[in-house]
Amino acid sequence: MVEADARTLSRQQLEEHARALKTVLQVAEVVNQAQTLPDLIERVVDAIVEFTRFPCCGLFRLNAAGTHLDMIAWRNISEEVLKAAKVMPMEGSLTGHAIRTGVVVTTTDLTKDARLEPGTQAALTKEGYVEAASVPLLYQDKALGSINLIYHTRNPLTQNERDTLLTIGRTVATPMANLIALDERRKLEEQARRNEQLEQLGILAGGIAHDFNNLLTAVLGNLSVAQLLLQRQGPTDRVLQILAESDKASHRAADLVRQLLTFSKGGTPLLRPTAQLGELVRDCAEFSVHGSKIRLELQVAEQLYPVAIDASQIAQTIQNLVINAVQASAAGAKIQVIVENAQQPPPVTPPAERWVHIVVADQGCGIPPENLPHIFDPYFTTKPGGSGIGLPTVRSIIQRHQGHLEVNSVPGKGTRFDLFLRAQTELPHALPIEVDTAAAPARGGLALVLDDEPNVRNVAKRMLKLENYAVTEVATGEEAVAACNQAVAAGNPFDLVVLDLTIAGGLGGKEAMAAIRAILPNVTALVSSGYSNDEAMAHYEACFFDAVLQKPYTYRELSSAIGEALQHRARAQQRATSDSG
């Protein structure tokens, strides 16, 4: 605003200056409350409409190259005008002239003003606008954009109004420049974070390839030798030893896959309620220190709260932590493992009233402060021969159980991990119950296997034959449903179905099972998958299955899953009979 000696101004001029000052202060108060750039932009156009006499306005931002302006917010502008004026060139435009000169530029007859872009001029004329003004947004002589005002009446701006609008433009430009800088800094930080993630992914991929190549070399090499020895010598103890080594390497490969799944999109825990967490932790801790010279101090409280857990994942967690503690400790050192009901709940969302607290603490070398932030990064390790996926696996498992994990370490004194698992209010009815074994269906009969991988179908068929099943193989869910219909029509319904979840280009196991259960209400059903991020693995009962068979699996695991499924089906039939009675 133009400076003037108040003693020389008339009452009308003083009032005009007061209104201008009030307008600037009102706009400043509103825009300075903005926390983000989008919020600021919306506040600016709202303030212009509310505190000035210009109801139709648009806020433009100058692009990085300085060649054109983009309208990023507007009020009371028609679709036609918006379409014509959404992008404004710097050269040959009223707005560009305002930004270059740093002053408010107006037109008293936009129908004839050559500084308006023709398309914009035609749209404004059609809508009945006759005057326009462009207010530059300048911060320390740097152009950020403009506020453009359009109005229907011929009402030229006074010098005081021009000064007021220019002051408003500078008032807006200051927080706008700060928020633009903050936004650009956040983008740079995000890009740096993504680059770091890509670097970690590269390390992870390299580690996976290295580990799998070693494991596959053991499997393929041993199998090729065993095949040659069988051809030359027949079955011998040497062949059996080689096959046993292949089997061991295969299990290590399967364990590696399961660990990788726990910090990928898969690995959803298969939660089962249990009151035996203390026994599980005890067994895992004792097994993990077996053969070492470490003293294990176990404190397992009585009457622990029940928890819903994936027992294999929690077992893996305890083993990883205890093995880490053993490797960090000198011979004769003590490792403490505590399982208790939590006295103080952890600060997590969503909160829970009851928790079970697990502590794994050692007296070892500790973790250097510079390494502590990275111990959960995949494939980060300082141990010779270490894989670097043990602690990332632990963190992912606890996160997927909606639990909480804390770590504290002092170099030279030891490391302590605190795990918190959400407790159940009470043991659900889904806990195993006594079943009349005489009522459980006998093994054997007709089985259907759905899998789009022929090798998997072949091995499942061989295993099921050992369980006295005659097997029908299909590659898609559509074929599975059709086979069930045909079997019922022929009077030979299937007793067991084993369905893979993910079928390339066809109906998957979950969808097929819904149809199959309608055809065969009492069929025993296993859901099988190589990963467990589908709800049918974590909540198999809700998807009409009786048990889960996680890939890769052995004959013993298949047999165990069939037994569990038969028991589940027997309980379901007992409940159905009880309800109908």
C-alpha positions in Angstrom: 0.0 0.0 0.0 1.2 3.6 -0.7 2.6 5.2 2.3 1.0 8.6 3.2 1.1 11.0 6.1 -2.1 10.4 8.0 -2.4 14.1 8.8 -2.9 14.9 5.1 -5.5 12.3 4.4 -9.2 12.8 4.4 -11.6 10.8 6.5 -12.6 8.8 3.4 -9.0 8.0 2.5 -8.3 7.0 6.1 -11.3 4.6 6.0 -10.1 3.2 2.7 -6.6 2.6 4.1 -8.1 0.9 7.2 -10.2 -1.4 5.0 -7.2 -2.3 3.0 -5.1 -3.0 6.1 -7.9 -5.1 7.5 -8.2 -7.1 4.3 -4.4 -7.8 4.2 -4.4 -8.9 7.8 -7.5 -11.2 7.3 -5.9 -12.9 4.3 -2.5 -13.2 6.2 -4.2 -14.8 9.2 -6.0 -17.4 7.0 -3.1 -18.4 4.8 -0.5 -18.5 7.6 -2.6 -21.3 9.3 -1.9 -23.6 6.3 0.3 -26.6 7.0 0.6 -28.0 3.5 0.9 -26.5 0.0 -2.6 -27.9 -1.1 -4.1 -26.5 2.1 -2.5 -23.1 1.5 -3.7 -22.9 -2.1 -7.4 -23.6 -1.1 -7.2 -21.1 1.7 -5.9 -18.3 -0.6 -8.8 -18.5 -3.1 -11.3 -18.7 -0.2 -9.8 -15.7 1.4 -9.8 -13.7 -1.9 -13.5 -14.4 -2.3 -14.4 -13.7 1.3 -12.3 -10.6 2.0 -12.2 -8.7 -1.3 -14.8 -7.6 -3.8 -13.7 -10.2 -6.4 -15.8 -13.4 -6.3 -14.3 -15.0 -9.4 -10.7 -15.8 -9.1 -8.0 -18.4 -10.1 -4.6 -19.1 -8.6 -1.9 -20.0 -11.1 1.5 -21.6 -10.4 4.5 -20.9 -12.7 6.1 -24.1 -14.0 9.7 -24.9 -13.3 10.8 -23.9 -16.8 9.0 -20.5 -16.5 7.2 -21.0 -19.8 3.6 -21.3 -18.7 1.3 -21.1 -15.7 -1.2 -23.8 -14.5 -4.4 -22.9 -12.7 -4.3 -25.0 -9.6 -7.3 -23.5 -7.7 -10.3 -21.5 -8.6 -13.6 -20.2 -7.4 -16.8 -19.4 -9.3 -15.4 -20.0 -12.7 -17.4 -21.8 -15.3 -16.3 -25.1 -17.0 -15.9 -23.3 -20.3 -13.6 -20.6 -18.9 -11.7 -23.1 -16.9 -11.1 -25.3 -20.0 -9.8 -22.2 -21.9 -7.7 -20.7 -19.2 -6.4 -23.8 -17.4 -2.9 -23.3 -18.9 -1.7 -19.8 -19.5 1.4 -19.0 -21.6 4.0 -16.6 -20.1 4.6 -15.0 -23.5 1.8 -12.9 -24.9 -0.5 -12.9 -21.9 -1.7 -10.4 -19.4 -0.6 -12.7 -16.6 2.9 -13.0 -18.0 3.2 -9.3 -18.3 2.2 -8.9 -14.6 4.8 -11.4 -13.5 7.6 -9.9 -15.5 6.9 -6.3 -14.4 6.0 -7.3 -10.8 2.9 -5.1 -10.6 -0.8 -5.6 -10.8 -1.9 -5.5 -14.4 -5.5 -4.9 -15.4 -7.6 -4.6 -18.5 -10.6 -2.3 -18.7 -12.0 -4.0 -21.8 -10.9 -7.6 -22.2 -12.9 -8.0 -25.4 -10.3 -5.8 -27.1 -7.1 -6.4 -25.1 -4.5 -8.1 -27.3 -2.6 -9.3 -24.2 -5.2 -12.0 -23.6 -4.8 -15.4 -25.2 -7.5 -15.7 -27.9 -9.1 -18.8 -26.5 -9.3 -17.4 -23.0 -10.6 -14.1 -24.4 -13.4 -15.7 -26.3 -14.5 -17.8 -23.3 -14.5 -14.8 -21.0 -16.4 -12.6 -23.5 -19.0 -15.3 -23.9 -19.5 -15.5 -20.2 -20.0 -11.7 -20.0 -16.8 -10.7 -18.3 -15.5 -7.2 -19.2 -12.5 -6.6 -16.9 -9.7 -8.6 -15.5 -6.7 -8.2 -13.2 -3.5 -10.2 -12.6 -1.7 -10.1 -9.3 1.9 -11.5 -9.3 3.0 -13.8 -6.5 6.5 -12.7 -5.8 8.9 -13.9 -3.1 12.3 -12.2 -2.8 11.9 -11.2 -6.5 11.2 -14.8 -7.5 8.0 -15.3 -9.4 5.8 -18.2 -8.1 2.6 -17.5 -10.0 -0.3 -15.2 -10.0 -3.8 -14.6 -8.7 -6.2 -13.7 -11.6 -9.4 -11.8 -11.0 -12.3 -11.5 -13.5 -15.4 -9.4 -13.1 -18.5 -8.5 -15.0 -18.8 -4.7 -14.4 -16.6 -1.9 -15.5 -15.0 -0.8 -12.2 -11.4 0.1 -12.6 -9.1 -0.6 -9.6 -8.0 2.4 -7.5 -4.3 2.8 -6.8 -5.0 1.8 -3.2 -6.7 -1.4 -4.4 -3.8 -2.2 -6.6 -1.4 -1.7 -3.7 -3.6 -3.8 -1.5 -3.7 -6.7 -4.0 0.0 -6.5 -4.5 0.6 -6.7 -0.8 -1.8 -9.7 -0.6 0.2 -11.3 -3.4 3.4 -10.9 -1.4 1.7 -12.0 1.8 0.6 -15.2 0.1 3.9 -15.8 -1.7 6.0 -16.1 1.5 4.3 -19.1 3.0 3.8 -20.5 -0.5 7.6 -20.4 -1.2 8.3 -22.0 2.2 5.8 -24.8 1.6 7.1 -25.3 -2.0 10.6 -25.7 -0.6 9.3 -28.1 2.1 7.4 -30.1 -0.5 10.5 -30.3 -2.8 12.6 -31.4 0.2 10.1 -34.1 1.1 10.2 -35.3 -2.6 14.0 -35.5 -2.5 13.9 -37.4 0.8 11.3 -39.8 -0.6 13.4 -40.3 -3.7 16.4 -41.0 -1.5 14.3 -43.4 0.6 13.2 -45.2 -2.6 16.8 -45.4 -3.8 17.8 -46.9 -0.5 15.0 -49.4 -0.8 16.0 -50.3 -4.3 19.6 -50.8 -3.0 18.3 -53.0 -0.2 16.2 -54.9 -2.7 19.3 -55.5 -4.9 21.2 -56.8 -1.8 18.2 -59.0 -0.9 17.9 -60.4 -4.5 21.6 -61.1 -4.6 21.5 -62.9 -1.2 18.5 -64.9 -2.3 20.2 -66.0 -5.5 23.4 -66.9 -3.6 21.6 -69.0 -1.0 19.3 -70.7 -3.4 22.1 -71.5 -5.8 23.9 -73.2 -3.0 20.9 -75.1 -1.9 19.9 -76.1 -5.5 23.4 -77.2 -6.1 23.2 -79.6 -3.2 19.8 -80.9 -4.3 20.4 -81.2 -8.0 24.0 -82.5 -7.6 23.0 -85.1 -5.0 20.0 -86.3 -7.0 22.1 -86.6 -10.2 24.7 -88.7 -8.3 22.0 -90.8 -6.7 20.4 -91.5 -10.1 23.7 -92.6 -11.5 24.5 -94.8 -8.6 21.0 -96.4 -8.7 21.6 -97.2 -12.4 25.0 -98.7 -11.7 24.7 -100.3 -8.3 21.0 -100.3 -7.3 19.8 -99.3 -3.9 22.7 -98.9 -1.4 23.4 -97.1 1.9 25.4 -94.6 -0.1 22.4 -93.7 -2.2 20.2 -93.4 0.9 22.8 -91.0 2.4 22.9 -88.9 -0.7 19.1 -88.7 -0.8 19.0 -87.8 2.8 21.4 -84.9 2.1 19.1 -83.7 -0.8 16.2 -83.9 1.5 18.0 -81.8 4.1 18.9 -79.2 1.6 15.4 -79.1 0.3 14.1 -78.4 3.8 16.6 -75.6 4.1 15.3 -74.1 0.9 11.7 -74.3 2.1 12.7 -72.6 5.4 14.4 -69.8 3.4 11.2 -69.3 1.4 9.1 -69.1 4.5 11.4 -66.6 6.1 11.4 -64.4 2.9 7.6 -64.6 2.9 7.4 -63.1 6.4 8.8 -59.8 5.1 7.2 -59.8 1.7 3.5 -59.4 0.7 2.9 -63.0 1.8 3.4 -64.7 5.1 0.1 -63.9 6.7 0.1 -65.9 10.0 -2.3 -68.9 10.2 -3.6 -67.9 13.7 -4.7 -70.7 16.0 -5.8 -70.0 19.7 -3.6 -71.7 22.3 -2.9 -71.6 26.0 0.4 -73.3 25.5 2.7 -70.4 24.5 4.9 -71.0 27.5 5.6 -74.6 26.5 6.3 -73.5 22.9 8.8 -70.9 24.0 10.5 -73.3 26.4 10.9 -76.1 23.7 12.3 -73.6 21.1 14.7 -72.0 23.6 16.0 -75.3 24.8 16.4 -76.7 21.3 18.3 -73.5 20.2 20.9 -73.7 22.9 21.4 -77.4 22.6 25.0 -78.3 21.9 26.3 -74.9 23.0 28.1 -73.9 26.2 25.5 -71.4 27.1 23.5 -71.4 30.4 19.8 -71.0 29.7 17.7 -69.4 32.4 13.9 -69.9 31.7 11.2 -68.2 33.6 7.7 -69.2 32.4 4.8 -67.9 34.4 1.9 -70.0 35.3 -1.6 -69.2 33.9 -0.5 -67.2 30.9 -3.2 -65.5 29.0 -4.2 -67.4 25.9 -3.0 -66.1 22.5 -3.9 -66.6 18.9 -0.7 -67.3 17.0 0.9 -69.0 14.1 2.8 -71.5 16.2 5.5 -72.2 13.5 6.1 -68.5 13.0 6.4 -67.8 16.7 8.7 -70.8 17.1 10.8 -69.4 14.3 10.9 -66.0 16.1 12.1 -67.5 19.4 14.7 -69.7 17.6 16.1 -66.8 15.7 16.4 -64.6 18.8 17.9 -67.3 21.0 20.4 -68.4 18.2 21.4 -64.8 17.8 22.0 -64.5 21.5 24.1 -67.7 21.5 26.2 -66.4 18.7 26.8 -63.1 20.5 27.7 -64.8 23.9 30.9 -66.3 25.2 31.1 -69.8 26.5 29.5 -70.0 30.0 27.5 -66.9 29.5 23.8 -66.8 30.5 20.8 -66.2 28.2 17.6 -65.3 29.9 14.2 -66.1 28.4 11.1 -64.9 30.2 7.4 -65.5 29.4 4.9 -63.6 31.5 1.6 -61.7 31.4 2.6 -58.1 30.6 2.4 -55.7 33.6 2.5 -52.6 31.4 0.9 -52.7 27.9 3.1 -51.4 25.0 2.2 -48.1 23.3 0.6 -49.4 20.2 -2.5 -48.8 18.0 -5.0 -50.4 18.2 -4.5 -50.8 22.0 -5.4 -54.0 23.9 -6.0 -54.6 27.6 -4.0 -57.8 27.9 -0.7 -58.8 26.5 1.8 -61.7 26.9 5.4 -60.5 27.3 8.4 -62.5 26.0 12.0 -61.5 26.8 15.2 -62.8 25.2 18.3 -61.2 26.8 21.9 -62.1 26.6 25.2 -60.9 28.2 27.1 -60.9 24.9 29.0 -58.4 22.9 26.0 -56.1 22.2 25.2 -54.1 19.1 27.2 -51.0 18.1 25.0 -47.9 18.1 25.7 -47.3 14.4 24.4 -50.8 13.5 21.3 -50.8 15.7 19.1 -48.9 13.2 19.9 -51.4 10.5 19.5 -54.8 12.3 16.0 -55.2 10.8 17.2 -54.4 7.2 17.0 -57.5 5.0 20.4 -59.1 4.5 22.2 -56.7 6.8 24.7 -58.7 8.9 28.0 -58.3 10.6 28.5 -62.0 11.3 30.7 -64.1 9.0 28.4 -66.5 7.2 25.2 -64.8 8.5 22.2 -64.6 6.2 20.9 -61.2 7.5 17.2 -62.3 7.3 16.7 -63.6 10.9 15.8 -60.3 12.6 13.8 -59.0 9.6 11.8 -62.2 9.8 11.3 -61.6 13.6 10.0 -58.1 13.1 7.7 -59.1 10.2 6.2 -62.0 12.2 5.5 -59.8 15.2 4.0 -57.0 13.0 1.8 -59.6 11.3 0.6 -60.8 14.7 -0.3 -57.1 15.5 2.2 -57.4 18.3 5.1 -55.1 19.4 8.9 -55.5 19.4 11.5 -53.5 21.3 15.3 -53.9 21.3 17.9 -52.4 23.7 21.6 -53.0 23.5 24.7 -51.8 25.2 28.1 -52.7 23.6 30.0 -55.1 25.8 27.1 -55.8 28.1 24.5 -57.5 26.0 21.2 -57.2 24.1 17.6 -57.5 25.1 14.5 -58.1 22.9 11.1 -57.5 24.3 8.2 -59.1 22.4 4.5 -58.4 23.1 1.7 -60.6 21.8 -2.0 -59.7 22.1 -3.9 -61.9 24.5 -7.3 -63.3 23.9 -10.1 -62.4 26.2 -10.9 -66.1 26.5 -10.2 -69.3 24.7 -12.4 -69.5 21.6 -14.6 -72.4 20.8 -12.3 -73.1 17.8 -9.7 -74.8 20.1 -9.4 -78.5 19.4 -12.2 -80.5 21.2 -12.6 -84.2 21.9 -13.9 -86.0 18.9 -15.4 -89.5 18.7 -12.7 -91.1 16.6 -15.1 -93.8 15.6 -17.2 -91.2 13.9 -14.3 -89.8 11.9 -14.2 -90.9 8.3 -11.6 -93.5 7.5 -8.7 -92.5 5.2 -8.7 -93.6 1.6 -11.3 -93.3 -1.2 -11.5 -90.9 -4.1 -9.5 -87.7 -4.1 -9.4 -84.7 -6.4 -6.2 -82.6 -6.8 -6.4 -79.1 -8.4 -3.1 -77.5 -9.3 -1.9 -75.8 -12.5 1.6 -77.2 -12.1 1.9 -80.8 -13.5 4.9 -81.6 -11.2 2.9 -80.7 -8.1 -0.1 -82.8 -9.3 2.2 -85.7 -9.9 3.9 -85.6 -6.4 0.5 -85.1 -4.7 -0.9 -88.1 -6.6 2.0 -90.3 -5.4 1.6 -89.1 -1.8 -2.2 -89.6 -1.8 -1.8 -93.1 -3.2 0.2 -93.9 -0.1 -2.9 -92.8 1.9 -5.0 -95.2 -0.2 -6.7 -92.6 -2.4 -7.5 -93.0 -6.0 -6.7 -89.6 -7.5 -8.2 -87.4 -10.3 -6.1 -84.5 -11.4 -7.4 -81.2 -12.8 -5.6 -78.0 -13.8 -8.3 -75.3 -13.4 -11.1 -74.6 -10.9 -13.7 -75.0 -13.7 -12.4 -78.5 -14.4 -12.6 -79.2 -10.6 -16.2 -78.2 -10.4 -17.1 -80.2 -13.5 -15.3 -83.3 -12.2 -17.3 -83.1 -8.9 -20.6 -82.9 -10.8 -19.6 -85.8 -13.0 -18.5 -87.9 -9.9 -21.9 -87.2 -8.2 -23.8 -88.1 -11.4 -21.8 -91.4 -11.6 -22.5 -92.2 -8.0 -18.8 -92.0 -7.0 -18.4 -88.7 -5.2 -15.0 -87.5 -4.0 -14.1 -88.1 -0.4 -11.2 -85.6 -0.4 -10.3 -82.5 -2.4 -6.9 -80.7 -2.4 -7.2 -77.3 -4.1 -4.5 -74.8 -5.0 -5.5 -71.2 -4.4 -3.8 -69.5 -7.4 -4.5 -70.8 -10.9 -3.0 -68.9 -13.8 -5.8 -67.9 -16.2 -8.5 -69.9 -14.5 -10.8 -70.2 -11.5 -8.8 -70.5 -8.3 -9.3 -72.9 -5.4 -11.2 -70.5 -3.1 -13.8 -69.8 -5.8 -14.0 -73.4 -6.8 -14.5 -74.5 -3.2 -17.6 -72.5 -2.8 -19.2 -74.3 -5.7 -17.8 -77.7 -4.7 -19.2 -77.4 -1.1 -22.7 -76.9 -2.7 -22.2 -80.1 -4.7 -20.5 -82.2 -2.0 -21.5 -80.7 1.4 -19.6 -83.3 3.4 -16.4 -83.5 1.3 -13.1 -83.1 3.3 -11.2 -80.2 1.8 -7.6 -79.0 2.0 -6.5 -75.5 0.8 -2.9 -75.5 -0.5 -0.7 -72.6 -1.5 2.9 -71.5 -1.9 2.2 -68.3 0.1 -0.3 -67.3 2.7 -1.4 -63.8 2.0 -4.9 -64.9 0.8 -7.7 -64.9 3.3 -8.4 -68.5 2.5 -5.1 -69.6 4.1 -5.5 -67.5 7.3 -9.3 -68.0 7.5 -9.8 -71.3 5.8 -12.9 -72.3 7.6 -14.8 -69.2 6.4 -13.9 -70.3 2.9 -15.4 -73.8 3.4 -12.0 -75.6 3.9 -11.2 -78.0 6.7 -7.4 -77.6 6.9 -4.4 -75.9 5.4 -1.5 -77.5 3.4 1.4 -75.0 3.0 3.7 -75.5 0.0 6.2 -77.0 -0.2 5.1 -80.0 1.8 6.3 -83.5 2.5 4.4 -86.7 2.7 4.3 -86.5 6.5 2.9 -82.9 6.3 0.2 -84.0 3.8 -0.8 -86.9 5.9 -1.0 -84.7 9.0 -3.1 -82.1 7.2 -5.5 -84.9 6.0 -5.8 -86.1 9.6 -6.6 -82.6 10.8 -9.1 -82.1 8.0 -10.9 -85.4 8.8 -11.2 -84.4 12.5 -12.5 -81.0 11.5 -15.1 -82.4 9.2 -16.1 -84.9 11.9 -16.7 -82.1 14.4 -18.7 -80.1 11.8 -20.9 -83.1 11.2 -21.3 -83.7 14.9 -22.4 -80.1 15.4 -24.8 -80.3 12.4 -26.3 -83.5 13.9 -26.6 -81.8 17.4 -28.2 -78.7 15.9 -30.8 -80.7 13.9 -31.6 -82.8 17.0 
